[in-house]
Amino acid sequence: MSIVSPFLKKVVYPALSMAGVFHRTSAQGLAVLTYHGVLPEGYEPIDPAFDGNLIRADALRLQLRLLKAHYNVIAPEDVLAWRKRRGELPPRAVLLTCDDGLLNCLTDMLPVLQQEKVSCLFFVTGASTEEALTMLWYEDFFLLLLGAPAGHFEISSEGVLIQGNLGSRQQRRALWWDSVKRLSQVDSRKRKLFLHAARIQFERAERDLREVNSASCRRFGLLTRTELLQLASAGMTVGAHTLSHPMLSQLPPEEAYIEISESRVRLESVLDQPVWAFAYPFGDSQSVNPQVLAMAEKAGFQAAFLNFGGGLGTDLPPYALPRVHVTAGMSLAEFEAHVSGYYARLQRVAGRGAQSVGMTQGQASQ
Ligand SMILES: [Zn+2]
């Protein structure tokens, strides 16, 4: 029986939550949470797996209130002080992080964080050091595959060949995830040219985010440099998430290192302050390897974050910090089962390592 069973979600977590068991756990240490932004009002989710990384504003508010009542929500700078041995973390510390730097981080998520008086560490890509309005290449490709006509296709560009049969949504999702790995093997220029070839093949015009309604723009658009500065001046901390969000384990090592180190250099020049934290794109066990983990340290970061495992605990390797990946499908009880470390302990008892925690293809770790 899978440990992530409906029985746990529907019966065990709510019962334990109601009884206050999660609050009373003796687990100490740090729990780091990964968000991916807030669904803008008026945006209709296209695909539950694809949009499931973003949560509703009211769900975020409830989660933050629960954390404030039973845990210590710390500022990102507390983690930096802890890393530099200038301070101790409080008991039951929780750090909020948010990946990718979608526009809704500023327009929809920040107001909730401010109302609840908490701060968050936002990991953004090189796209947010420029003024052009862009979107993530793998989201762009997902939308292209979803809207493409059924049947066989073959796209070849810049040495990348992707072919397959487009049928059910599930089939398209699987093909997309394989393509994310394949397209991560080339640099961002070749990836852009490939997407251009895909547009021609599927007879789709270039997506102009300014022309689509503002809810879609806030869902898919990435923060521009000006908007990033607004987020920083609101008191939020900014960390690096590579230049172009590739799956780092797939890139040649020298290019992976440029993606990591150059993202720090560019962000520091825009923000005019040190950037000390890094999050591995996708962040699942397939997207990193020991070589990639070593690069984050070599590039001068003080801490680097994965996107699996997590929950209160004291096993905190500084360049492989585990995080709880928060998704739209989580009830408040399930959320707390993860934050409190209960879920991770259950996995250990069941003999399943953190490597497989919560991982589903193409969903777990953007
Ligand atoms: Zn990401």
Residues whose N, C-alpha, C, O or C-beta is under 5 A from the ligand:
A	BS01	ZN	D99 D100 P281 F282 Q366
